[in-house]
Amino acid sequence: MIVTAATQLNKKSRANFFLESVEPTQFMKQAKIKINLPYRTRMTVIITNVYGKVVDKMISSVQNAGCYELEFSSEELPRGTYFCHAIADNFSESKELELTK
C-alpha cells in the first residue's frame, strides 16, 4: 500500500504556482514533494511510472493558498523511474523521481 500525507507548511504563498522540489530525487522509501499555491484552488498531484500509468493519486481536492509538503512512500513499488505531476488551474509541472531499492 502506498501511503501519502499532505501538510500545509505555512499559509503564506509566493505569487506563482510551482512544484518547488521533490527531495531526494533518488530515494529508497520516501520522498517529500513541496508545492506552492498562490490562491485557493483545486490541486491534483499524481505519481506515474515511465509508461504513464498512475501509481498514486496523492491529492485531488480544493486547497487554500500556501506552501504544502506531501510525503510519498514507495514501499510496494519496484525500483525504477517515476514522475510527480502537479496540476492546478492553468499550471502543470512534472519532476522525475528515481526509486532505488
C-alpha positions as CSV (number, residue, x, y, z in Angstrom):
1,M,0.0,0.0,0.0
2,I,1.3,3.4,-0.9
3,V,0.9,5.8,2.0
4,T,0.8,9.6,1.5
5,A,0.4,12.6,3.7
6,A,-0.1,16.3,3.0
7,T,0.8,19.0,5.4
8,Q,0.4,22.8,4.9
9,L,3.7,24.2,5.9
10,N,2.5,27.8,6.0
11,K,-0.4,30.0,4.9
12,K,1.9,32.5,3.1
13,S,2.4,31.7,-0.5
14,R,4.5,33.1,-3.3
15,A,3.0,34.9,-6.3
16,N,3.1,31.9,-8.6
17,F,2.2,28.2,-8.7
18,F,5.2,25.9,-8.7
19,L,6.3,22.4,-7.8
20,E,9.1,23.6,-5.6
21,S,11.0,20.4,-5.1
22,V,11.0,16.6,-4.8
23,E,13.5,15.6,-2.3
24,P,15.5,13.5,-2.7
25,T,15.2,12.9,-6.5
26,Q,16.8,9.5,-5.9
27,F,15.1,7.8,-2.9
28,M,14.6,4.4,-1.4
29,K,11.4,4.6,0.7
30,Q,10.1,8.2,0.9
31,A,10.2,11.4,-1.0
32,K,8.9,14.8,0.1
33,I,7.2,17.0,-2.5
34,K,6.8,20.7,-1.9
35,I,4.1,22.7,-3.8
36,N,3.2,26.4,-3.7
37,L,-0.4,27.6,-4.3
38,P,-0.8,31.4,-4.6
39,Y,-4.6,31.2,-4.0
40,R,-7.4,28.8,-3.1
41,T,-7.8,26.3,-6.0
42,R,-8.1,22.6,-6.8
43,M,-4.8,20.9,-6.6
44,T,-4.1,17.4,-8.1
45,V,-0.8,15.6,-7.6
46,I,-0.2,12.2,-9.2
47,I,2.7,9.8,-9.5
48,T,3.1,7.9,-12.7
49,N,5.6,5.3,-14.0
50,V,7.6,5.7,-17.2
51,Y,4.6,4.2,-19.2
52,G,2.3,6.9,-17.9
53,K,0.3,4.6,-15.6
54,V,-0.9,6.3,-12.4
55,V,0.6,4.5,-9.4
56,D,-0.6,7.0,-6.8
57,K,-3.1,9.9,-6.8
58,M,-1.7,11.8,-3.8
59,I,-4.3,14.6,-3.7
60,S,-7.1,15.9,-5.7
61,S,-9.1,18.5,-3.8
62,V,-9.5,22.2,-3.2
63,Q,-6.7,23.6,-1.1
64,N,-6.2,27.1,0.5
65,A,-3.3,29.3,-0.6
66,G,0.0,28.3,0.9
67,C,3.0,26.0,0.7
68,Y,2.3,22.3,1.0
69,E,4.5,19.3,1.7
70,L,3.4,15.9,0.6
71,E,5.1,12.7,1.6
72,F,5.3,9.8,-0.9
73,S,6.0,6.3,0.3
74,S,7.0,3.8,-2.2
75,E,7.2,0.5,-0.2
76,E,5.2,-1.5,-2.7
77,L,6.7,-0.2,-5.9
78,P,9.6,-1.7,-7.9
79,R,12.7,0.3,-8.4
80,G,12.7,2.5,-11.5
81,T,11.8,5.9,-12.8
82,Y,8.6,7.7,-11.8
83,F,7.2,11.2,-12.4
84,C,5.5,13.5,-10.0
85,H,2.8,15.7,-11.8
86,A,1.3,18.7,-10.1
87,I,-1.8,20.3,-11.7
88,A,-3.7,23.4,-10.6
89,D,-5.8,25.8,-12.8
90,N,-3.6,26.7,-15.8
91,F,-0.5,25.3,-14.1
92,S,1.1,21.9,-14.7
93,E,4.6,20.8,-13.8
94,S,6.4,17.5,-13.6
95,K,9.5,16.3,-11.8
96,E,11.4,13.0,-12.2
97,L,11.9,10.6,-9.3
98,E,14.3,7.7,-9.3
99,L,13.4,4.8,-6.9
100,T,16.4,2.8,-5.8
101,K,16.0,-0.2,-3.6
